[in-house]
């Protein structure tokens, strides 16, 4: 069984906003630390894909001109991922119903 990690303690939003406004370097260090903690807490078999995803997100953030643009791009990435997940779910449901139909036909014969 994987080791249990306590959930990361994420500061209150107002504190994060103040930190971002007054000391962006410390804010980024905290953000990096929290993300690394989340990766460490993930199941080992999921870490490589999460690290790749985090790399894509970080590259997108770096390319964005403003924090608002970064948030918009992140939202678009999330929506795209959700559409892919939904399409995969529909494919799995279709494959399962096809299998159930075949088994039912075999049982009737």
RARA-V805003 format. One record per residue. N is the residue number from 1. SS is DSSP state (H for helix, E for strand, - for the rest). PHI is phi in whole degrees, 0 to 359 (999 if undefined). OMEGA is omega in whole degrees, -180 to 180 (none if undefined). Layout:
BEGIN
n: [N,N]
ss: [SS,SS]
phi: [PHI,PHI]
omega: [OMEGA,OMEGA]
END
This chain:
BEGIN
n: [1,2,3,4,5,6,7,8,9,10,11,12,13,14,15,16,17,18,19,20,21,22,23,24,25,26,27,28,29,30,31,32,33,34,35,36,37,38,39,40,41,42,43,44,45,46,47,48,49,50,51,52,53,54,55,56,57,58,59,60,61,62,63,64,65,66,67,68,69,70,71,72,73,74,75,76,77,78,79,80,81,82,83,84,85,86,87,88,89,90,91,92,93,94,95,96,97,98,99,100,101,102,103,104,105,106,107,108,109]
ss: [-,-,-,-,-,-,-,-,-,-,-,-,H,H,H,H,H,H,H,H,H,H,-,H,H,H,H,H,H,H,H,H,H,H,H,H,H,H,H,H,H,-,-,H,H,H,H,H,H,H,H,H,H,H,H,H,H,H,H,H,H,H,H,-,-,-,H,H,H,H,H,H,H,H,H,H,H,H,H,H,H,H,H,H,H,H,H,H,H,H,H,H,H,H,H,H,H,H,H,H,H,H,H,H,H,H,H,H,-]
phi: [999,294,294,272,250,293,297,295,270,258,299,300,306,298,294,297,297,297,299,299,289,262,208,298,297,293,301,296,296,295,301,299,298,296,294,294,298,296,297,296,279,286,302,306,290,264,302,302,290,293,295,296,298,298,299,297,296,297,296,295,299,294,281,289,280,222,301,295,296,298,295,297,296,296,298,297,297,295,296,297,296,296,296,296,297,297,296,296,297,296,297,295,297,297,297,293,294,296,296,299,297,299,296,295,297,297,293,290,295]
omega: [-179,179,179,176,175,179,179,177,-180,-180,178,-177,-178,178,178,179,179,178,179,-178,-174,-175,-176,180,177,177,-180,178,178,179,179,-180,-180,178,179,176,179,177,-179,-179,-179,176,-175,-177,-180,-174,-179,-180,177,178,177,178,179,177,177,-180,-179,179,178,178,-178,-178,-178,-179,-177,175,179,178,179,179,179,179,178,178,179,177,-180,179,178,179,179,178,178,179,179,179,178,179,179,177,180,178,179,-180,179,180,177,178,179,179,179,180,179,178,178,-179,-179,-178,none]
END
